[in-house]
């Protein structure tokens, strides 16, 4: 049985923080608070039972596990965006008749 997937918001927070290496910049990117990003990252790390970031004094770095996981998260979001583009570019031929 495959592992249970983490919540989408935790993955969005991880992706943004992983690229910016800043919870503050990730918060600005996602229009949430820095505390919300920190909370989402903590939830994801608990879900995976792996630390994804090394937190230092005014510094943030991805762990080895974080570096390995980030490309998969990027690919997942890229595929979702491609799917949404595909769906939105196809005109709908379905007609709904209400009587």
N, C-alpha and C positions, 0 to 999 in steps of 0.2 A: 504494500500500500504506500503510495507517495506521501511525503510529508504534507501536513496541513499548511495551506498558503497563508502568509501573513496578511493583515489588512492593507488595502491599497494605499491608504494615507501614510502608513509607516514607510512604504516603499517610495512614495513621492518625496517624503521628507529626507530619506536616506539618499536618494538620487541627487537632490538639490544640494544637500550638505556635503555629499561626497565630491561633487564637482567644484564647489566653492570653498570647501574646507572651512566653512564658517556657518554656525547655526544662525547667526544674525543675518547674513546674506541670504541664507536659505529661507528664513522667515520672511524677508522682504520679497523674495521671489514668489513665494506661495501666499503672500498676503495674510500671514498669521503672526503670532508672537514668537519670540525666540524661545520662550518657555514651552510653547506648543511643539516646536521642532524638537527640543530636548526631550520632551515627554514621548513623542512618536519614536524617536531613535531608541530611547530606553525600552519601549514596548517591543520594538523590532529585535533588539539585542536579547531581550528575555525570550521572545518567541523562538529565535534561532539558537539560543543558549550559547551565543558567541559575541564577544566584543567586536564592534565594527570600527570604532574610533578610539584613538589614544588621545585623551584630553590632557593638555598641559596648561601652564599659566599662559593665557592668551594665545594658545596654539591648539590646533586640531589636526590630527593626521589619521589617515585610514590605517587600520591594522592589516596584516597579511590577508585575513579573511575578508575584510572590507574591500581590499583591492581585487580579490578574486570574485566577489559577489557583484560589484558595481557594473561590470560589462553585461551581466545577465539581466540586471534590472533595466539598464539602458535598452537592451534588445527587446525586452518585454514591452516597454513603453513605445519604442519605435514600431513594433508590430501592431500594437493597439491603435496608434495614430494612423498607420497605413490602412488598417481595417476600417477605421472611421472615415478616412478619406474615400475609400472605395465605396462604402455605403452611401455617403453623401453625394458622390459624383454620379451615381446611378439614378436616373429619373424613375420614380415609382409609377408603375403601370396599374397598380391596384386601385380599384374604385370601391369606395364604401358607399353603399346605398342604405339610407335610413328611412324607414317609412313608419 
